[in-house]
Amino acid sequence: MEVQSASILIVDDEEVNVLLLQRLLEKGGYNRLTGTTDPGEAIRLYHEHKFDLVLLDLNMPKIDGFGVMEQIKPDAEEGYLPVLVLTALADRDTRLRALKAGAKDYLTKPFDNIELLNRIHNMLEVRLLHNQVRKQKDILEEKVRERTRELCEKAEELLETRLEIIRRLGRAAEYRDNETGLHIIRMSKYSQLIGKAAGMSDSDAELVLNASPMHDIGKIGIPDSILLKPGKLDAEEWTIMQTHAAIGAEILSGHPSDLMEMARLIALTHHEKWDGSGYPAGLKGEQIPIEGRIVALADVFDALTSERPYKKAWSVEEALAEIDRISGTHFDPQLTQIFKQVLPEVLLIKEQYAEPEQSD
């Protein structure tokens, strides 16, 4: 905005004063002038046009200049009220009251024309700088918002990429053991559901959801001759098979993130049993981290109720009976009860991520 192209509103109940000011300003090079003798109309005009400067008389009928300032102030950008008071009231109290009400300058009638034009010019220069600063601030704020959005999108993309890598590595381990990617999805969602029902925070339950797909990653370190053996493993083979928990924990160790630490913990402890007969450390009861206890239960339920090349799927009733039978030895009995409480939601997940039917 050039100073001379500023929009100026002249408000005075004497029409002759409005016309004199318009003539003076036109001679000074100003061309966007609006004048009114009605203070109510002045308020309406300011609401509509947000003038760069208001030349305002104080002593007017119905609504005086103080009332005009009070009503236009809420519309003033960032509280900046661009008012120059022109009045015959020369007393100190009125001048201080006007300045306190928000007026930026105060000039008494009769005024010197040159002085008035200089004051108007100075006020508009300040207004111009104020607008430039505000515009620059808006531009900077928008750039900050845009950059923040970009960083958030990048962070979300990075997190999703990391989670997808975890899921795919988990699937890779399961595929080696004739499992499917849907088993990973079902088991991890069951685990999240059980965790929340057991009192975990939403964030911790989500960590379980995202970490549990890696529970069997250690199987990539087990020879195919053992991992894919159709018959029962002998004692030596079983000892080797059990090492997959420690192998998985080793693969996932060494990173400080909560996600990787939980994935490591689950990989290490999901084969521990409530009575201490599990592996690799023979932990007992609540020595086993709750995440490992939860994933153990979710993993077994899905394994029992899923069809595999070497077995048919058990019914939900048969699987529940088996879980009940080994609750207190294999599983945490309290988690078993919680699992049964959320079973309707478990079955919805099971249905939503069911294996596709095999065509003949």
C-alpha positions, -999 to 999 in steps of 0.1 A, spaced: 0 0 0 14 34 -10 6 61 14 -14 82 -11 -35 52 -21 -46 45 15 -84 44 22 -95 72 45 -128 76 63 -138 111 74 -164 113 102 -179 147 113 -215 157 120 -208 190 101 -210 185 64 -188 215 57 -160 200 78 -162 168 58 -160 186 25 -131 208 36 -111 177 47 -119 159 15 -107 189 -5 -75 192 16 -67 155 12 -73 155 -25 -48 183 -29 -24 163 -8 -27 134 -34 -51 111 -16 -78 96 -38 -96 69 -18 -118 91 4 -151 84 20 -170 109 41 -201 108 63 -219 130 89 -236 100 105 -216 82 131 -238 51 128 -231 50 91 -194 54 99 -195 23 121 -212 3 93 -187 16 67 -157 7 88 -171 -29 94 -174 -33 57 -141 -17 44 -116 -16 73 -102 18 64 -65 25 67 -72 57 86 -103 73 103 -104 111 108 -129 113 137 -148 141 154 -157 136 190 -186 158 197 -214 143 176 -251 136 183 -265 101 191 -231 84 190 -201 105 199 -165 98 188 -158 76 218 -188 54 210 -176 51 174 -141 40 186 -157 15 210 -178 -1 183 -151 -3 156 -123 -14 179 -133 -52 178 -129 -51 140 -95 -34 141 -68 -57 128 -48 -70 158 -63 -43 180 -47 -15 159 -72 13 158 -62 37 130 -79 68 144 -68 105 142 -92 126 164 -100 160 150 -120 180 176 -126 214 190 -123 199 225 -89 210 237 -89 200 274 -63 176 287 -88 151 301 -106 146 268 -73 142 249 -61 116 274 -94 98 273 -93 96 235 -58 83 234 -67 57 261 -97 46 240 -72 37 212 -68 68 191 -33 70 176 -32 108 174 -52 139 185 -54 173 168 -76 202 179 -96 225 156 -88 249 141 -58 230 128 -29 239 106 -34 222 72 3 214 67 5 200 102 -26 178 96 -13 165 63 21 156 79 3 139 108 -18 119 84 12 110 63 31 99 94 2 78 106 -2 61 73 35 54 71 32 36 105 1 19 92 19 7 61 48 -6 82 23 -23 105 6 -40 76 39 -51 61 50 -66 94 17 -83 98 18 -96 62 54 -108 67 43 -125 100 14 -142 82 38 -154 55 63 -167 80 35 -184 101 22 -201 69 57 -212 60 61 -226 95 27 -244 93 36 -258 58 70 -270 70 54 -285 102 29 -303 80 57 -316 58 77 -327 88 46 -344 103 39 -362 70 75 -373 68 75 -385 104 42 -404 97 57 -418 65 89 -429 83 69 -445 111 46 -463 87 76 -474 67 93 -487 98 61 -505 109 57 -520 74 92 -533 75 85 -549 109 53 -565 96 70 -578 65 99 -592 84 74 -609 107 56 -623 77 88 -635 62 95 -655 94 60 -669 94 61 -679 57 91 -701 65 69 -719 90 40 -724 66 21 -695 83 4 -667 65 5 -629 66 -31 -628 79 -21 -649 109 3 -620 118 -25 -594 114 -50 -614 135 -26 -623 162 -13 -588 166 -48 -573 167 -59 -599 193 -28 -589 214 -38 -553 212 -73 -560 223 -63 -582 252 -37 -556 263 -63 -528 264 -87 -550 283 -60 -559 308 -55 -522 316 -27 -511 292 -28 -476 280 -38 -470 243 -2 -462 234 12 -493 251 -15 -515 235 -6 -500 201 31 -508 208 20 -544 213 1 -543 181 31 -531 161 58 -551 179 41 -585 181 44 -593 144 82 -598 151 76 -625 178 89 -653 157 116 -635 136 142 -657 152 129 -686 131 149 -673 102 179 -687 121 165 -722 123 175 -747 96 148 -758 72 154 -794 80 142 -787 115 117 -758 109 99 -777 81 102 -812 94 68 -829 90 72 -853 119 80 -848 156 113 -832 165 138 -853 184 154 -839 216 184 -823 198 162 -807 171 138 -794 197 167 -778 216 177 -760 183 141 -750 176 139 -734 211 168 -711 202 146 -691 179 134 -670 209 169 -659 218 179 -654 181 149 -632 176 157 -611 207 193 -607 195 181 -596 160 158 -570 176 182 -558 203 204 -527 203 179 -500 193 166 -476 219 131 -471 206 102 -483 227 89 -502 197 120 -522 191 125 -529 228 90 -542 231 95 -564 200 127 -578 215 109 -585 248 80 -603 231 104 -623 209 123 -634 239 94 -643 263 64 -654 242 73 -691 248 77 -687 286 49 -705 305 30 -695 337 43 -725 356 79 -719 347 82 -748 322 87 -726 291 118 -714 274 144 -699 270 147 -687 306 121 -708 325 104 -676 338 74 -682 361 42 -662 367 46 -625 367 83 -628 361 72 -631 324 65 -596 310 28 -591 304 35 -584 267 50 -619 263 20 -635 282 -5 -617 260 12 -626 227 15 -663 238 -22 -665 243 -31 -646 211 -7 -667 191 -19 -701 203 -56 -692 199 -50 -682 163 -28 -712 156 -54 -736 170 -83 -721 150 -64 -718 117 -60 -745 91 -25 -755 81 -11 -781 56 -4 -804 85 -37 -799 105 -73 -788 103 -86 -758 121 -101 -764 155 -135 -749 163 -135 -719 186 -152 -740 213 -124 -766 210 -97 -739 212 -113 -723 242 -115 -757 260 -78 -763 253 -69 -728 265 -90 -734 297 -73 -767 302 -38 -752 302 -47 -719 319 -26 -717 350 2 -739 336 8 -724 301 -12 -692 303 -17 -665 329 -52 -674 343 -62 -638 347 -54 -631 310 -74 -662 301 -105 -647 317 -99 -614 301 -95 -631 267 -129 -648 272 -145 -615 280 -133 -599 248 -140 -630 227 -168 -614 207 -144 -587 195 -117 -614 189 -142 -633 166 -150 -601 147 -112 -597 140 -110 -633 131 -139 -629 106 -126 -597 91 -91 -612 85 -101 -647 76 -80 -667 52 -93 -667 17 -110 -699 6 -88 -722 -15 -102 -730 -49 -101 -766 -60 
